[in-house]
Structure formats: C-alpha cells, structure tokens
Amino acid sequence: MAGDRINLTNQFLIAMPGMADDTFAGSVVYLCEHNEQGALGLVINKPTDITLEQLFEKIEVPLDVPALAVQPVFFGGPVQTERGFVLHESLTEADGASPHPHPRPYNSTLSVPGGLVMTTSKDVLEALARGEGPARVLVTLGYSGWGAGQLEEEIGRNGWLTVDAAPEVIFDTPVDRRYDRALGLLGIDPRMLSAEAGHA
C-alpha cells in the first residue's frame, strides 16, 4: 500500500467549482509537504486587507522597502492564523545568482523538493525589511493542513484538481488570474468547469 501512495508535494491544489467548504472555495493551494502524516499548504490567491507594512509594524520590524510595503498579506489557510508563513524561491537559484553562502540562512525553513521554500522564522522578515531577503515572496497568515489520508479522500470526492506547481503563477500572475492560470496548466478552460454538471 505504501508504495502506491500519491505524493503531491510541490503541486497546486485547485478547488473544484462547487467546493462546499467556503474557506477553500475558489482557492489555489501550494502544497509544501505531503506524507503519511498528512499535508500542509498555503493558499496563494486570497489576499487579506492587511499590507506587509502593517504586518511589519505589528512585529516591530522597520520596513525600508517601499515596493514590499504595499504588498498584501495572504490568507494561507485556517490553521494558526496568527503565524506568518513566507513562501519564497530558494536563495541558491534565484535570478541565477551565485549560490548563497548559506542555502538555509533562516532558523526555520522547509525546502520543498524541486520547488520553493517556506520559512516561518522572523529572521526572513527582518532580511526582507533590510532589502536582503529573497527577491520574490508571498507572505501568508495561517496555513492549510490535512490529517493523514484526509486530502486523498477530498481528491477522491473530486474536491480538488492537482497539477505541478509553477512559481510564475505565484509570483508573476495578478491575484485575480491565479486560479485561471493554475487551471491553464492542466489545459482546462475555467468556463468548461461547472458546479452543476449537465449545464453546457
């Protein structure tokens, strides 16, 4: 049984139309981890009305980067909504730069195999505030979590579509187009999906 387990790490979960759970309706989730214990991901297309400037004020870190100040903080999911999660590119690969002397310079970092990096320690925010952090980031409050087998069950009930994640959907695509772009990775036109089957 263990051998045929699906591993959706570094994939997008795309909520199907008709998703009953309002929390996830219309969501695209980047999966940071998926194993026997369950799954952990961050919603990438639900901005909150909090800006990074406000978040940095709250944690008492002066933010000197005007371009970052106006960026929204995203709703990452319903778990631990008081905690910040920073999704960013690996520091060794960003912009083709020479490898960072410390590929894991932050205290609490999860490197997604073949994908992005999620950091939960305050030091990444301090680096961003100084203009020294990762070039491309998505900051969320909270994360999305599933217990063992729970996500597989939701997928089995057609709650989610899955596709290999593409960083450009997270970092280069306007928020209101991320859902459609993620579907596009599957070759699906969003207009082809209907919450009510049989209505062409």
C-alpha positions as CSV (number, residue, x, y, z in Angstrom):
1,M,0.0,0.0,0.0
2,A,2.8,2.4,0.9
3,G,4.4,2.0,-2.5
4,D,1.5,3.4,-4.5
5,R,0.9,6.4,-2.3
6,I,0.5,9.7,-4.2
7,N,2.8,12.5,-3.2
8,L,1.5,15.9,-4.1
9,T,4.4,17.9,-2.7
10,N,5.3,20.9,-4.9
11,Q,1.9,20.8,-6.6
12,F,-1.1,23.1,-6.8
13,L,-4.4,22.0,-5.4
14,I,-7.1,23.8,-7.4
15,A,-10.6,23.9,-5.7
16,M,-13.3,22.5,-7.9
17,P,-16.3,24.7,-8.6
18,G,-18.9,23.7,-6.0
19,M,-16.4,23.2,-3.3
20,A,-18.7,23.0,-0.2
21,D,-16.1,24.5,2.2
22,D,-16.3,28.3,1.9
23,T,-12.8,28.6,3.3
24,F,-11.4,26.9,0.2
25,A,-13.9,27.9,-2.5
26,G,-12.0,29.3,-5.5
27,S,-8.6,28.6,-3.9
28,V,-5.3,27.6,-5.3
29,V,-3.1,26.0,-2.6
30,Y,0.6,25.4,-3.0
31,L,1.5,22.1,-1.2
32,C,4.7,22.4,0.8
33,E,4.5,19.0,2.3
34,H,2.6,15.8,1.8
35,N,3.4,12.5,3.5
36,E,1.8,9.7,5.6
37,Q,1.0,12.1,8.4
38,G,-0.9,14.5,6.2
39,A,-0.4,17.6,4.1
40,L,0.5,21.2,4.6
41,G,0.0,24.0,2.1
42,L,-0.6,27.7,1.6
43,V,-3.4,29.4,-0.3
44,I,-1.8,31.7,-2.9
45,N,-4.8,33.6,-4.2
46,K,-6.6,35.1,-1.3
47,P,-5.2,38.4,-0.2
48,T,-6.3,39.9,3.1
49,D,-6.8,43.6,3.8
50,I,-3.5,43.6,5.7
51,T,-0.4,45.0,3.9
52,L,3.1,43.9,4.6
53,E,3.8,47.4,6.0
54,Q,1.1,46.8,8.7
55,L,2.4,43.3,9.4
56,F,5.9,44.6,9.9
57,E,4.6,47.4,12.2
58,K,2.9,44.7,14.2
59,I,6.0,42.7,14.7
60,E,8.0,45.9,15.3
61,V,10.4,45.5,12.3
62,P,11.0,48.7,10.4
63,L,10.4,48.0,6.7
64,D,12.6,50.1,4.4
65,V,11.5,48.6,1.0
66,P,8.6,50.7,-0.4
67,A,7.7,48.1,-3.1
68,L,7.1,45.5,-0.4
69,A,5.2,47.8,2.0
70,V,2.1,47.9,-0.3
71,Q,2.0,44.1,-1.0
72,P,-0.9,42.3,0.7
73,V,-0.5,39.6,3.3
74,F,-2.4,36.5,2.1
75,F,-4.8,34.1,3.9
76,G,-2.7,30.9,3.9
77,G,-5.4,28.8,5.4
78,P,-7.4,28.4,8.6
79,V,-4.7,26.9,10.8
80,Q,-2.5,29.1,13.1
81,T,-3.8,32.3,11.5
82,E,-1.8,34.4,13.9
83,R,1.5,33.0,12.5
84,G,3.3,34.2,9.4
85,F,4.5,31.9,6.6
86,V,6.8,33.2,3.9
87,L,6.9,31.3,0.6
88,H,9.9,32.2,-1.5
89,E,12.4,31.0,-4.0
90,S,15.5,29.1,-3.0
91,L,18.3,31.5,-2.3
92,T,20.7,29.4,-4.3
93,E,18.6,29.6,-7.5
94,A,17.0,33.0,-7.5
95,D,18.0,35.1,-10.5
96,G,20.8,32.7,-11.5
97,A,22.9,34.3,-8.8
98,S,25.9,32.5,-7.4
99,P,24.8,30.1,-4.7
100,H,24.1,31.8,-1.4
101,P,26.9,31.0,1.1
102,H,24.2,29.6,3.4
103,P,21.4,27.9,1.4
104,R,19.4,27.7,4.6
105,P,20.2,31.0,6.3
106,Y,17.0,31.2,8.3
107,N,16.1,29.4,11.5
108,S,13.0,27.6,10.5
109,T,12.9,26.7,6.8
110,L,11.2,23.9,4.9
111,S,12.7,23.3,1.4
112,V,10.2,21.8,-0.9
113,P,11.9,19.1,-3.0
114,G,12.2,20.6,-6.6
115,G,10.1,23.6,-5.5
116,L,10.0,26.6,-3.3
117,V,11.0,27.3,0.2
118,M,8.7,28.1,3.2
119,T,10.2,29.9,6.1
120,T,8.3,30.6,9.3
121,S,11.0,32.3,11.4
122,K,11.1,36.1,11.9
123,D,14.6,36.4,10.6
124,V,13.4,36.1,7.0
125,L,11.1,39.1,7.6
126,E,14.0,41.0,9.1
127,A,16.1,40.3,6.0
128,L,13.2,41.4,3.7
129,A,12.9,44.6,5.7
130,R,16.6,45.4,5.0
131,G,16.2,44.6,1.3
132,E,18.3,41.5,1.7
133,G,15.7,38.7,1.7
134,P,14.5,36.5,-1.1
135,A,13.6,38.5,-4.3
136,R,10.2,37.0,-4.7
137,V,8.0,36.3,-1.7
138,L,4.4,35.5,-0.8
139,V,3.6,36.2,2.9
140,T,0.6,34.5,4.5
141,L,-1.0,34.3,7.8
142,G,-2.1,30.8,8.6
143,Y,-1.7,27.6,6.6
144,S,-3.9,24.8,5.3
145,G,-3.5,21.4,6.9
146,W,-4.9,18.0,6.3
147,G,-4.6,14.9,8.6
148,A,-3.4,11.5,7.4
149,G,-5.5,10.4,4.3
150,Q,-7.8,13.4,4.5
151,L,-6.5,15.2,1.4
152,E,-6.6,12.0,-0.6
153,E,-10.2,11.5,0.4
154,E,-11.1,15.0,-0.7
155,I,-9.4,14.5,-4.0
156,G,-11.2,11.2,-4.4
157,R,-14.5,13.0,-3.9
158,N,-13.5,15.4,-6.7
159,G,-12.9,18.3,-4.3
160,W,-9.6,19.3,-5.9
161,L,-7.7,19.1,-9.1
162,T,-3.9,18.8,-8.9
163,V,-1.1,20.0,-11.2
164,D,2.7,20.5,-10.9
165,A,3.2,24.0,-9.4
166,A,4.6,26.8,-11.5
167,P,6.3,29.6,-9.5
168,E,5.3,32.2,-12.1
169,V,1.6,31.7,-11.1
170,I,2.5,32.6,-7.5
171,F,5.0,35.5,-8.2
172,D,4.2,36.9,-11.6
173,T,0.5,36.5,-12.1
174,P,-2.1,39.0,-10.9
175,V,-4.0,37.6,-7.9
176,D,-7.4,37.6,-9.7
177,R,-5.9,35.5,-12.5
178,R,-4.0,32.9,-10.5
179,Y,-7.0,30.4,-10.3
180,D,-7.4,30.5,-14.1
181,R,-3.7,30.3,-14.8
182,A,-3.4,27.2,-12.5
183,L,-6.2,25.6,-14.4
184,G,-4.5,26.5,-17.6
185,L,-1.5,24.4,-16.5
186,L,-3.9,21.4,-16.8
187,G,-5.1,22.7,-20.2
188,I,-8.5,23.4,-18.7
189,D,-10.6,26.5,-19.6
190,P,-12.3,27.6,-16.4
191,R,-15.5,28.1,-18.4
192,M,-15.5,24.3,-19.1
193,L,-15.9,23.6,-15.4
194,S,-19.4,24.0,-13.9
195,A,-20.5,23.5,-10.4
196,E,-23.6,21.9,-11.8
197,A,-23.0,19.1,-14.2
198,G,-25.1,18.9,-17.3
199,H,-25.5,22.6,-17.9
200,A,-23.4,23.2,-21.0
